[in-house]
Amino acid sequence: MLVHRDTGEKTAVPMDGLESAVTDLLDDVQKGLYQRAQRFVDENTRFAEDYDSFKETIESHRGFIDAPWCGDSACEAAIKEETGVTIRCLPLGRPSKPGKCIRCGKDADTWVYFARAY
């Protein structure tokens, strides 16, 4: 008996087909978990291009804020000190997008995901 960890669905599997059934099940679980996580990020990400809208978004919404950052750890530390929010992810493979750092106004190296740690 195999049980889908993410859905609780049970499947009876004969021993001679166990290896392929487990492989298929793990692939399905991985796809399902990834899709659920991607949907959560998509539904819970807001954008901010300046510090005022960034702070306003922090107070009014849970989730992530996608915002430009200059790459300076001093800016990240100041944002954390003032808002309690930290960088949660530096997305890889994303094309660069012009912008000014939300904190200091310098040219942004990248857009990053900020969020509160719970």
C-alpha positions in Angstrom: 0.0 0.0 0.0 1.4 3.4 -1.0 0.1 6.6 0.4 0.5 10.0 -1.2 2.0 12.1 1.5 0.6 15.4 0.3 -3.0 14.2 -0.6 -3.5 11.1 1.6 -4.6 9.0 -1.4 -3.9 5.3 -1.0 -2.9 2.9 -3.8 -2.5 -0.8 -3.6 0.6 -1.9 -5.5 1.8 -5.5 -6.1 5.4 -6.2 -5.0 6.6 -6.8 -8.6 5.6 -3.3 -9.6 6.7 -1.5 -6.4 9.9 0.1 -7.7 8.2 1.9 -10.7 5.1 2.7 -8.6 7.3 4.4 -5.9 9.3 6.3 -8.5 6.1 7.5 -10.1 4.6 8.4 -6.8 7.6 10.5 -5.7 7.5 12.3 -9.1 3.8 13.1 -8.6 4.4 14.3 -5.0 7.3 16.5 -6.1 5.3 18.1 -8.9 2.3 18.7 -6.6 4.4 20.2 -3.8 6.2 22.5 -6.3 3.0 23.6 -7.9 1.4 24.4 -4.5 4.5 26.3 -3.4 4.6 28.3 -6.7 1.0 29.1 -6.4 1.5 30.4 -2.9 4.4 32.6 -4.0 2.4 33.9 -6.9 -0.7 34.7 -4.8 1.3 36.2 -1.9 3.9 38.4 -3.6 3.5 42.2 -3.9 5.8 44.7 -5.6 7.3 47.9 -4.2 9.6 50.4 -6.0 10.0 52.9 -3.2 10.5 52.7 0.6 7.2 54.3 1.5 5.1 51.8 -0.5 7.4 49.0 0.8 6.6 49.9 4.4 2.9 50.3 3.7 2.8 46.9 2.0 4.6 45.3 5.0 1.9 46.6 7.3 -1.1 45.7 5.1 -0.1 42.3 3.6 1.5 39.0 4.6 3.8 37.2 2.2 6.6 38.5 0.0 7.6 41.9 -1.4 9.5 41.9 -4.6 11.7 45.0 -4.5 14.9 46.4 -6.0 18.0 46.2 -3.8 21.5 47.7 -4.3 23.4 44.7 -2.9 24.8 46.6 0.1 24.5 44.7 3.4 24.2 48.0 5.2 20.9 48.7 3.3 19.6 45.2 4.2 20.6 45.7 7.9 18.8 49.1 7.9 15.7 47.7 6.4 15.7 44.9 9.0 16.2 47.3 11.8 13.4 49.7 10.7 10.8 47.1 9.5 11.7 43.7 10.9 11.8 42.4 7.3 14.8 40.6 5.7 15.7 39.3 2.3 14.3 35.8 2.0 15.3 34.9 -1.6 17.6 36.2 -4.4 15.9 34.7 -7.4 18.3 33.0 -9.8 18.0 33.0 -13.6 15.7 36.0 -13.6 16.4 38.7 -16.1 17.7 41.9 -14.6 15.2 44.7 -14.3 16.2 48.4 -13.9 15.3 50.0 -10.6 16.6 52.0 -7.7 17.3 50.5 -4.3 14.2 51.0 -2.1 16.3 52.1 0.9 19.2 54.2 -0.5 18.1 55.1 -4.0 21.3 53.8 -5.7 21.1 51.6 -8.8 19.7 48.2 -7.8 21.9 45.1 -8.5 18.8 42.9 -8.4 15.2 42.5 -7.3 14.9 40.3 -4.2 12.1 38.9 -2.1 11.7 40.5 1.3 9.5 39.0 4.0 9.1 38.7 7.8 10.4 35.5 9.3 7.8 33.8 11.4 
